[in-house]
Structure formats: C-alpha cells, structure tokens
Amino acid sequence: MQGRLIVISGFSGTGKGTIVQRLLQDYDNYCLSVSRTTRQPREGEVDGVHYIFTTDEEFNRLIDEDGFVEYAGYVGNYYGTPKDFVEENLQKGKSVLLEIEMQGALKIKEKYPDAFLIFVLPPSFKELRRRLVERGTEEQSVIERRLERAREEIRYMEYYDYYLVNDDLEECVKKLHHKIMSGC
C-alpha cells in the first residue's frame, strides 16, 4: 500500500514540531524527512538527525539531478527535501511527514497533487504571542516580527487541504492522525 506525503506548515509557535514528534512517537506508520542544508550546524545539532549538512557543490549537484522534492534559499543558505528518501518511504507504505514553510508546501502540491497539506493554527494571536514569549528564546523585537509574519502567512491557508487548531495537543494529534488515516 502506497504511503501519503503529509506536509505540515504553520506559524512559528503553533506547535508544528511537537505535533510531528507526537505522531512519530504514538504511531508507527509515519516517518520524518530530514532536510538537507548548506548552512553550518548549530551547537547540539546532529548530522542526519536535525539536518543533513552538505556543501554548496553537493547541493547544486542534487538540484541538477532532480534530487529534491522541493528546495529553497533562505538567508544565504539552501534547504531541500531529499527526493530519494521521500519516494522510498512512500513505496514502503509509510506516510512521510514534511514540516516546511508555505512556499515549499505549494511547490510540493504542484509536483505531488495527492500530497495532503495541513496548516496548523494557534487558538488565537494572543495565545501565539504568549507561546512565543514563554519560549524565552528571542527578543521582543523578533517576536513582533514573527507575529507580523504570521499575519502575512495566514493568507496561504486557503491553499491547504486541512487546517488544525492546536489548542489541546493530545486531541490535536489524535484528530490529525484520524484525518490522515481516513484518506484525508
């Protein structure tokens, strides 16, 4: 049985990564595609776990060989979803999860019309602000930029197959899994 390509997007602070980790932890029919990047590893990041770190030359070779499902440049570095990993796991019947930004999601939908695009939302912008502040990882000016970006990104929601409000993590993960298993 063929797996499904599942794309999860949403604003910073909506809990996308937590939802993805819970799907992987709670159910055995998912796998997560690890992106390639040309940026340098940050402290604590492990090659092959957080990203597959590669050179510009290797990344360009893979672009020339159609080795990515999608790729994009961002602040001087490239990020891409390896095509071989995605297609091998889909053939094995696994649903491949991609946690990527909106432009990449739309590129995937063009190449893979059967891909299921999920947009994760916070219960409110007030809650989104609270989550970003409580993370304690960014200055207030960065948080404000992220909130402004969220207001811009909400326009992409109309291109998604399903939206999910992450107000209760347990319920959110169960609801998403059921939606995926029901054929979307």
Stockholm file with secondary structure:
# STOCKHOLM 1.0

chainA/1-184         MQGRLIVISGFSGTGKGTIVQRLLQDYDNYCLSVSRTTRQPREGEVDGVHYIFTTDEEFNRLIDEDGFVEYAGYVGNYYGTPKDFVEENLQKGKSVLLEIEMQGALKIKEKYPDAFLIFVLPPSFKELRRRLVERGTEEQSVIERRLERAREEIRYMEYYDYYLVNDDLEECVKKLHHKIMSGC
#=GR chainA/1-184 SS CCCCEEEEEECTTSCHHHHHHHHHHHCSSEEECCCEESSCCCTTCCBTTTBEECCHHHHHHHHHTTCEEEEEEETTEEEEEEHHHHHHHHHTTCEEEEECCHHHHHHHHHHCTTCEEEEEECSCHHHHHHHHHHHCCSCHHHHHHHHHHHHHHGGGGGGSSEEEECSSHHHHHHHHHHHHHTTC
#=GC SS_cons         CCCCEEEEEECTTSCHHHHHHHHHHHCSSEEECCCEESSCCCTTCCBTTTBEECCHHHHHHHHHTTCEEEEEEETTEEEEEEHHHHHHHHHTTCEEEEECCHHHHHHHHHHCTTCEEEEEECSCHHHHHHHHHHHCCSCHHHHHHHHHHHHHHGGGGGGSSEEEECSSHHHHHHHHHHHHHTTC
//
